[in-house]
Amino acid sequence: MRILVVEDERRVASFITRALRENSFDVDLAETGERALVLAKEKTYDSILLDVRLPGRNGLQVCRELRSFRIDTPILMLTARSLVEERVEGLDAGADDYLTKPFAITELLARVRALVRRKIAAGRVLSYGGIQLDRHQRRATHTGRTLSLTAKEFALLEFLLSRAPRPASRSEIIEHVWDMHFDPQTNLVEVYINRLRQKISEVSDAKIIQTIPGHGYCLRVEE
């Protein structure tokens, strides 16, 4: 799971990122709203922890902009104030939850896990180009015919479907499917893309997994 932490106070940011990493989350850190917007547009996150009081664009402005770009990643707003009016303003801006500083790290982790679970439950079935994937039943089909996939092949297809028809870079695939930092020398992505293509070819002639030269891969229906 990949989390974006948007926090300008270095002590707080270090505290949060360390706790998340110790609990097997991959974490990116942005210290400004502008940097958060760049990262959120470039990468796919499972949740965003967003401080309200940031230099430049504040958290509320960042939240509104993310939603205006149709980025539906669950957002947990962090604030040092407990005013009801501020919490309402954040929720109206598009946040999914609110947590007041100081907070216990166990509560933060519980809130993050709850947001991720809700996101997964909301998108139980993914479909594109004749492929349908049921996350709960761990079943994938193409035009009604079952694809016999390993756990990693299923995870790879799930990620490509979540992005379709937008492309995913090799580094994004590595970080989301294998939860590891990208090694430019590895051919792991190519090996599993080829396996997935082979599995799909067993039930269909469709060439739905497209290579984007110099970038990565995407699911795209040929005209």
C-alpha positions as CSV (number, residue, x, y, z in Angstrom):
1,M,0.0,0.0,0.0
2,R,1.4,3.5,-0.9
3,I,0.6,6.5,1.2
4,L,1.3,10.2,0.5
5,V,2.0,12.2,3.6
6,V,1.7,16.0,3.2
7,E,3.2,17.7,6.2
8,D,5.6,20.6,6.6
9,E,6.6,20.1,10.2
10,R,9.6,17.8,9.9
11,R,9.3,16.3,13.4
12,V,5.6,15.4,12.8
13,A,6.4,14.2,9.2
14,S,9.2,12.0,10.5
15,F,7.0,10.5,13.2
16,I,4.2,9.7,10.8
17,T,6.3,8.3,8.0
18,R,8.4,6.1,10.3
19,A,5.3,4.6,11.9
20,L,3.7,3.9,8.5
21,R,6.9,2.3,7.1
22,E,7.2,0.1,10.2
23,N,3.7,-1.1,9.4
24,S,4.6,-2.1,5.8
25,F,3.3,1.0,4.0
26,D,5.3,2.6,1.3
27,V,5.4,6.4,1.9
28,D,6.1,9.5,-0.1
29,L,6.5,12.8,1.7
30,A,5.5,16.3,0.4
31,E,6.3,19.4,2.5
32,T,4.1,21.8,0.4
33,G,0.7,21.7,-1.2
34,E,2.3,22.3,-4.6
35,R,4.5,19.3,-4.3
36,A,1.5,17.2,-3.1
37,L,-0.5,18.0,-6.2
38,V,2.4,17.1,-8.5
39,L,2.9,13.7,-6.8
40,A,-0.8,12.9,-6.6
41,K,-1.1,13.5,-10.4
42,E,1.9,11.5,-11.2
43,K,1.3,8.5,-9.0
44,T,-1.5,6.3,-7.6
45,Y,-1.9,6.3,-3.8
46,D,-4.1,4.2,-1.6
47,S,-4.5,7.1,0.9
48,I,-3.4,10.7,1.4
49,L,-2.6,12.2,4.9
50,L,-3.0,15.9,4.4
51,D,-2.1,18.6,7.0
52,V,-4.5,21.6,6.9
53,R,-1.9,24.3,7.6
54,L,0.7,24.2,4.8
55,P,2.9,26.9,3.3
56,G,1.5,28.3,0.1
57,R,-1.6,26.3,-0.8
58,N,-3.2,25.1,2.4
59,G,-4.6,21.6,2.9
60,L,-8.2,22.7,2.1
61,Q,-7.1,24.2,-1.2
62,V,-5.1,21.1,-2.1
63,C,-8.1,18.9,-1.2
64,R,-10.4,20.8,-3.5
65,E,-7.9,20.8,-6.3
66,L,-7.4,17.0,-6.0
67,R,-11.1,16.5,-6.2
68,S,-11.4,18.9,-9.2
69,F,-8.9,16.7,-11.0
70,R,-11.2,13.7,-10.3
71,I,-8.5,12.1,-8.0
72,D,-10.7,10.1,-5.6
73,T,-7.9,8.8,-3.3
74,P,-9.2,8.7,0.3
75,I,-8.0,11.8,2.2
76,L,-7.4,12.0,5.9
77,M,-7.0,15.6,7.0
78,L,-4.7,16.4,9.9
79,T,-5.2,19.6,12.0
80,A,-4.0,21.2,15.2
81,R,-7.5,22.7,15.8
82,S,-10.6,20.9,16.9
83,L,-13.2,23.4,15.8
84,V,-16.3,21.8,14.4
85,E,-16.4,24.5,11.7
86,E,-13.0,23.6,10.4
87,R,-13.7,19.9,10.3
88,V,-16.9,20.6,8.4
89,E,-15.1,22.8,5.9
90,G,-12.5,20.0,5.3
91,L,-15.2,17.4,4.7
92,D,-17.0,19.7,2.4
93,A,-13.8,20.2,0.5
94,G,-13.7,16.5,-0.2
95,A,-11.9,14.9,2.7
96,D,-13.0,11.5,3.9
97,D,-11.9,11.7,7.5
98,Y,-10.4,14.1,10.1
99,L,-7.8,13.7,12.8
100,T,-6.9,16.3,15.4
101,K,-3.3,16.8,16.6
102,P,-1.9,15.5,18.9
103,F,-3.0,12.0,18.1
104,A,-2.0,8.4,19.0
105,I,-0.2,6.7,16.2
106,T,-2.4,3.6,16.7
107,E,-5.5,5.7,15.9
108,L,-3.8,7.2,12.8
109,L,-3.0,3.7,11.6
110,A,-6.5,2.5,12.3
111,R,-8.0,5.4,10.4
112,V,-5.7,4.8,7.4
113,R,-6.6,1.1,7.3
114,A,-10.3,1.9,7.5
115,L,-10.0,4.4,4.5
116,V,-8.1,1.8,2.4
117,R,-10.8,-0.9,3.3
118,R,-13.6,1.4,2.2
119,K,-11.9,2.2,-1.0
120,I,-11.4,-1.5,-1.8
121,A,-15.0,-2.3,-0.9
122,A,-16.3,0.6,-3.0
123,G,-14.5,-0.8,-6.1
124,R,-15.1,-4.5,-5.6
125,V,-15.4,-5.2,-9.3
126,L,-13.1,-3.7,-11.9
127,S,-13.7,-4.0,-15.6
128,Y,-12.3,-2.8,-18.9
129,G,-12.2,-4.1,-22.4
130,G,-13.9,-7.4,-21.7
131,I,-11.9,-8.1,-18.6
132,Q,-13.7,-8.3,-15.2
133,L,-11.9,-8.7,-11.9
134,D,-13.7,-9.4,-8.6
135,R,-11.5,-8.4,-5.7
136,H,-13.6,-10.2,-3.1
137,Q,-13.8,-13.5,-4.9
138,R,-10.3,-13.1,-6.3
139,R,-11.6,-14.1,-9.7
140,A,-10.8,-12.6,-13.1
141,T,-12.5,-13.3,-16.4
142,H,-12.2,-12.2,-20.0
143,T,-15.4,-12.2,-22.0
144,G,-16.8,-14.5,-19.4
145,R,-14.0,-17.0,-19.5
146,T,-11.9,-17.5,-16.3
147,L,-8.3,-16.4,-16.3
148,S,-6.1,-18.8,-14.2
149,L,-3.8,-16.3,-12.4
150,T,-1.2,-16.5,-9.7
151,A,-1.4,-14.0,-6.8
152,K,1.1,-11.7,-8.5
153,E,-0.5,-11.9,-11.9
154,F,-3.8,-11.1,-10.3
155,A,-2.2,-8.1,-8.5
156,L,-0.7,-6.9,-11.7
157,L,-3.9,-7.1,-13.6
158,E,-5.7,-5.4,-10.7
159,F,-3.3,-2.5,-10.9
160,L,-3.5,-2.1,-14.7
161,L,-7.3,-2.2,-14.5
162,S,-7.4,0.5,-11.8
163,R,-5.4,2.7,-14.2
164,A,-7.1,1.8,-17.5
165,P,-6.8,3.1,-20.1
166,R,-4.1,5.4,-18.5
167,P,-0.5,4.0,-18.7
168,A,1.5,2.8,-15.6
169,S,5.2,3.2,-15.5
170,R,7.5,0.3,-14.7
171,S,8.5,1.9,-11.4
172,E,4.8,2.4,-10.4
173,I,4.1,-1.3,-11.2
174,I,7.0,-2.5,-9.1
175,E,6.1,-0.3,-6.2
176,H,2.4,-1.2,-6.1
177,V,2.5,-4.9,-7.0
178,W,5.7,-5.9,-5.3
179,D,5.9,-3.1,-2.6
180,M,9.6,-2.5,-3.4
181,H,11.6,0.3,-4.7
182,F,12.3,0.2,-8.5
183,D,15.5,-1.3,-9.7
184,P,16.1,-0.2,-13.3
185,Q,18.1,-3.4,-14.0
186,T,15.2,-5.8,-13.2
187,N,13.1,-7.5,-15.8
188,L,10.5,-8.6,-13.3
189,V,7.8,-6.4,-14.8
190,E,8.4,-7.7,-18.4
191,V,8.4,-11.3,-17.2
192,Y,5.0,-10.9,-15.5
193,I,3.5,-8.8,-18.3
194,N,4.4,-11.6,-20.7
195,R,2.9,-14.2,-18.4
196,L,-0.3,-12.2,-18.1
197,R,-0.5,-11.7,-21.9
198,Q,-0.1,-15.5,-22.3
199,K,-2.9,-16.2,-19.8
200,I,-5.2,-13.7,-21.7
201,S,-4.3,-15.2,-25.1
202,E,-5.5,-18.6,-23.9
203,V,-9.1,-17.3,-23.7
204,S,-9.0,-14.4,-26.2
205,D,-7.3,-13.1,-29.3
206,A,-7.5,-9.5,-28.0
207,K,-4.2,-7.7,-27.6
208,I,-5.3,-5.6,-24.7
209,I,-2.0,-5.1,-22.8
210,Q,-0.2,-2.4,-24.7
211,T,3.5,-1.4,-24.3
212,I,4.3,2.3,-24.0
213,P,7.9,2.6,-25.2
214,G,10.2,4.2,-22.7
215,H,7.5,4.3,-20.1
216,G,5.5,1.2,-19.2
217,Y,2.2,-0.5,-20.0
218,C,-1.5,0.0,-20.1
219,L,-4.7,-1.7,-20.9
220,R,-6.2,-0.3,-24.1
221,V,-8.7,-1.7,-26.5
222,E,-7.5,-1.7,-30.1
223,E,-9.7,0.3,-32.5
